[in-house]
């Protein structure tokens, strides 16, 4: 058919007008823990990324693009165009991984009035950093998106898959995730090809635990980590092909970037940031500067490299500009519109960037100059637990400001602060502005956002964890128990009276086949009576007990146990193996198996035993050598650094760590935990008397308790026992005491140390099968006597301690091992 010329002209003009009015599409491909160098187009020598390299050849590569130091804050900055410390959190929390408030405005909410359909595929991480206790209302559909297929947070050990708010698969096969996220994203793009769309494809990988499909396993010269990146690259190619096949190529902006620098702690399973310094968790360039590639044929200049300072906080304003959308005007946003920079028409950009390490302002950059701020921190600092993630030189507090010219020294090797005091002064002014306007660990920013009536909180004022119930009305009590058969109904009723319970190894193994299953069944029964009881799952960090279902996976790990020079692995009491904590596969197994149980709604956290054996430098040194012993201690600290993120921020973690044998009585190790279990309290080491050993332990417990730590104080009815910790046995004989004398002494020790969230257990053993234990269900008369809160801290005169409670007077002499508790029962 032949159209009249005038009709064809009108039709062509209408089509061109329609094309001009068509809103652009946006696809953000966001990886997890991928380092600056981990793409071919960013210099990787071993990892092949032809599809992303083609993106760079057909688009622009940005080399000074910034995210945040870890995953939750980075996703918060991307979605809200704000530094995370400025963003409102649910119930005014102040958590390292922000729980982003529903009244925050996301990219999806900005685009919705313009007719956009928006979806998230992959990791969300803004509705709590937990695979267990996320908030449905804060998942993507509660934040403006139309569709969600993915997981609430990181894949530290498990991934639960959700479609919108419904859990469709628990413990998904991680090797399938990269492809499955992409499959779902492609379906969404195809379904919405006639509408403007925003796709946020946030891959789980390469955050460890690494996993890759069979098709890509063993392909990369970059090892397992390289396999994972190459599979991401392949699926990026699938996205580009689909967009082109649908005729959307000329109207779709595709972005590829990462949430933070590489997880160097993971060694071969982590990435690289070269030539940048350090990696994830730090504010050195390798922690926040990430690869960024953008492609939009006909819009983004092809084959270009741009070194202007840009960041994830700029994505919302830029996308809004390109979509013709309006930004919120009722709040301060930190990002800026960089659309002209993307399009190659703007060649200068004068703006500062602030480096936040969690809640702490650590640096500021403007132009080529970066200032790292001097700072000090104690063991309670939120950043202290992250120190082992990177090299020691990169994790130390700074005793002076450090100035770097990043154009000349991108590796941050030469401090120029003394040569350029004017630059230091200018950047310090900007840092002070950020502290006042955005905030810092010890102050609220004047334009930080709070939408709920709860108190406005700064760092350290978080209630992410719900602690056990506590009352001074009577003696606050703890239960630590194991029973290989199922607990009877009466025993469950008794257990349900305790605010804090640890179910130890072998719990339920005869009845249910494994400690995991036995613990779960006991915990479930207790929770049905007392949902508020906090229940901890027992794992030993150093000693292997073969009573766990997870032991089947352990058999697949090469050399998981320590061995002596003859290859013998039965090193503990010549019959039990010890874990080789330096084996990274063993570390992954231990953390994953612990997290899998703690993911249960009936389990509130983890009890970690064996810390003393793992940390005591002399223990087993004669069998494994000094070098290996030091490696074990270092690896222990690496595991404890990973543990809170693995379990999730809501899980309680108590360690058996306070022991006077250590230089600081174990307080130097307590930063990893919410509290300490106390046992072996009275047994002295060689070179210190029993009374001085006990006095040192008392001091440590008092300090820990006063700092807010949970204290689970357990002491034996049969007195102090010998241990195998010392090379030479240091046995101590004690004079016979009556049961009442021993109980009074034990309770007095507890009361002179106790603060809020201190709990007492007087025991003649943990196993309660048969008649092994006569005390565990025996409610002694003192347990029901009114106590009342303390009138102040204990006083000390030599080895004599005294403390007054509302309805009790406590005196104890640790030299004579005598105590007196006078109960005042009057009102």
SULMO-V972911 format. One record per residue. RES is the residue in one small letter. SS is DSSP state (~ for helix, > for strand, _ for the rest). Layout:
RES:SS
RES:SS
//
This chain:
x:_
x:_
x:_
x:_
x:~
x:~
x:~
x:~
x:~
x:~
x:~
x:~
x:~
x:~
x:~
x:~
x:~
x:~
x:~
x:~
x:~
x:_
x:_
x:_
x:>
x:>
x:>
x:>
x:>
x:>
x:>
x:_
x:_
x:_
x:_
x:_
x:_
x:_
x:_
x:~
x:~
x:~
x:_
x:_
x:_
x:_
x:_
x:_
x:_
x:~
x:~
x:~
x:~
x:~
x:~
x:~
x:~
x:~
x:_
x:>
x:>
x:>
x:>
x:>
x:>
x:>
x:_
x:_
x:_
x:_
x:~
x:~
x:~
x:~
x:~
x:~
x:~
x:~
x:~
x:~
x:_
x:_
x:_
x:~
x:~
x:~
x:_
x:_
x:>
x:~
x:~
x:~
x:_
x:_
x:_
x:_
x:_
x:_
x:_
x:>
x:_
x:_
x:_
x:_
x:_
x:_
x:~
x:~
x:~
x:~
x:~
x:~
x:_
x:_
x:_
x:_
x:>
x:>
x:>
x:>
x:>
x:>
x:>
x:_
x:_
x:_
x:_
x:_
x:_
x:_
x:_
x:_
x:_
x:_
x:_
x:~
x:~
x:~
x:_
x:~
x:~
x:~
x:~
x:_
x:_
x:_
x:>
x:>
x:>
x:>
x:>
x:_
x:_
x:_
x:_
x:_
x:_
x:_
x:_
x:_
x:>
x:>
x:>
x:_
x:_
x:>
x:>
x:>
x:>
x:_
x:_
x:_
x:_
x:~
x:~
x:~
x:~
x:~
x:~
x:~
x:~
x:~
x:~
x:~
x:~
x:~
x:~
x:~
x:~
x:~
x:~
x:_
x:_
x:_
x:_
x:_
x:>
x:>
x:>
x:>
x:>
x:>
x:_
x:_
x:_
x:_
x:_
x:_
x:_
x:_
x:_
x:_
x:_
x:_
x:_
x:_
x:_
x:_
x:_
x:_
x:_
x:_
x:~
x:~
x:~
x:~
x:~
x:~
x:~
x:~
x:~
x:~
x:~
x:~
x:~
x:~
x:~
x:~
x:~
x:~
x:~
x:~
x:~
x:~
x:~
x:_
x:_
x:_
x:~
x:~
x:~
x:>
x:>
x:>
x:>
x:>
x:>
x:>
x:_
x:_
x:_
x:_
x:_
x:~
x:~
x:~
x:~
x:~
x:~
x:_
x:_
x:_
x:_
x:_
x:_
x:_
x:_
x:_
x:_
x:_
x:_
x:_
x:_
x:_
x:~
x:~
x:~
x:~
x:>
x:>
x:>
x:>
x:>
x:>
x:>
x:_
x:_
x:_
x:_
x:_
x:_
x:_
x:_
x:>
x:>
x:>
x:_
x:_
x:_
x:>
x:>
x:~
x:~
x:~
x:~
x:~
x:~
x:~
x:~
x:~
x:~
x:~
x:~
x:_
x:_
x:_
x:_
x:_
x:_
x:_
x:_
x:_
x:_
x:_
x:_
x:_
x:_
x:_
x:~
x:~
x:~
x:~
x:_
x:_
x:_
x:_
x:_
x:_
x:_
x:_
x:_
x:>
x:>
x:>
x:>
x:>
x:>
x:_
x:_
x:>
x:>
x:>
x:>
x:>
x:>
x:>
x:_
x:_
x:>
x:>
x:>
x:>
x:_
x:_
x:_
x:_
x:_
x:_
x:_
x:_
x:_
x:_
x:_
x:~
x:~
x:~
x:~
x:~
x:~
x:_
x:_
x:~
x:~
x:~
x:~
x:_
x:_
x:_
x:_
x:_
x:_
x:>
x:>
x:>
x:>
x:_
x:_
x:_
x:_
x:_
x:_
x:_
x:_
x:_
x:_
x:_
x:_
x:_
x:_
x:_
x:~
x:~
x:~
x:~
x:~
x:~
x:~
x:~
x:~
x:~
x:~
x:~
x:~
x:~
x:~
x:~
x:~
x:_
x:>
x:>
x:_
x:_
x:>
x:>
x:_
x:_
x:_
x:_
x:_
x:_
x:_
x:_
x:_
x:_
x:_
x:_
x:_
x:_
x:_
x:_
x:_
x:_
x:_
x:_
x:_
x:_
x:_
x:_
x:_
x:_
x:_
x:_
x:_
x:_
x:_
x:_
x:>
x:>
x:>
x:>
x:>
x:>
x:_
x:_
x:_
x:_
x:_
x:_
x:~
x:~
x:~
x:~
x:~
x:~
x:~
x:_
x:_
x:_
x:_
x:>
x:>
x:>
x:>
x:_
x:_
x:_
x:_
x:_
x:~
x:~
x:~
x:~
x:_
x:_
x:~
x:~
x:~
x:~
x:~
x:~
x:~
x:~
x:~
x:~
x:~
x:~
x:~
x:~
x:~
x:_
x:_
x:_
x:_
x:>
x:>
x:>
x:>
x:>
x:>
x:>
x:_
x:_
x:>
x:_
x:_
x:_
x:_
x:_
x:_
x:_
x:~
x:~
x:~
x:~
x:_
x:_
x:_
x:_
x:_
x:_
x:>
x:_
x:_
x:_
x:_
x:_
x:_
x:_
x:_
x:_
x:_
x:>
x:_
x:_
x:_
x:>
x:_
x:>
x:>
x:_
x:_
x:_
x:_
x:~
x:~
x:~
x:~
x:~
x:~
x:~
x:~
x:~
x:~
x:~
x:~
x:~
x:~
x:~
x:_
x:_
x:_
x:_
x:_
x:_
x:>
x:>
x:>
x:>
x:>
x:_
x:~
x:~
x:~
x:~
x:~
x:_
x:_
x:_
x:_
x:_
x:~
x:~
x:~
x:~
x:_
x:~
x:~
x:~
x:~
x:~
x:~
x:~
x:~
x:~
x:~
x:~
x:~
x:~
x:~
x:~
x:~
x:~
x:~
x:~
x:~
x:~
x:~
x:_
x:_
x:_
x:_
x:>
x:>
x:>
x:>
x:_
x:_
x:_
x:_
x:_
x:_
x:_
x:_
x:_
x:_
x:_
x:~
x:~
x:~
x:~
x:~
x:~
x:_
x:_
x:>
x:>
x:>
x:>
x:_
x:_
x:_
x:_
x:_
x:_
x:_
x:_
x:_
x:_
x:_
x:~
x:~
x:~
x:~
x:~
x:~
x:~
x:~
x:~
x:~
x:~
x:~
x:~
x:~
x:~
x:~
x:~
x:_
x:_
x:_
x:>
x:>
x:>
x:>
x:>
x:>
x:>
x:_
x:_
x:_
x:_
x:_
x:_
x:_
x:_
x:_
x:_
x:_
x:_
x:_
x:_
x:_
x:_
x:_
x:_
x:_
x:_
x:_
x:_
x:~
x:~
x:~
x:~
x:~
x:~
x:~
x:~
x:~
x:~
x:~
x:~
x:~
x:~
x:~
x:_
x:_
x:_
x:_
x:>
x:>
x:>
x:>
x:>
x:>
x:_
x:_
x:_
x:>
x:_
x:_
x:_
x:_
x:_
x:_
x:_
x:_
x:_
x:_
x:_
x:_
x:_
x:~
x:~
x:~
x:~
x:_
x:_
x:_
x:_
x:_
x:>
x:_
x:_
x:_
x:_
x:>
x:>
x:>
x:_
x:_
x:>
x:>
x:>
x:>
x:>
x:>
x:_
x:_
x:>
x:>
x:>
x:>
x:>
x:>
x:_
x:_
x:_
x:_
x:>
x:>
x:>
x:>
x:>
x:>
x:_
x:_
x:_
x:_
//
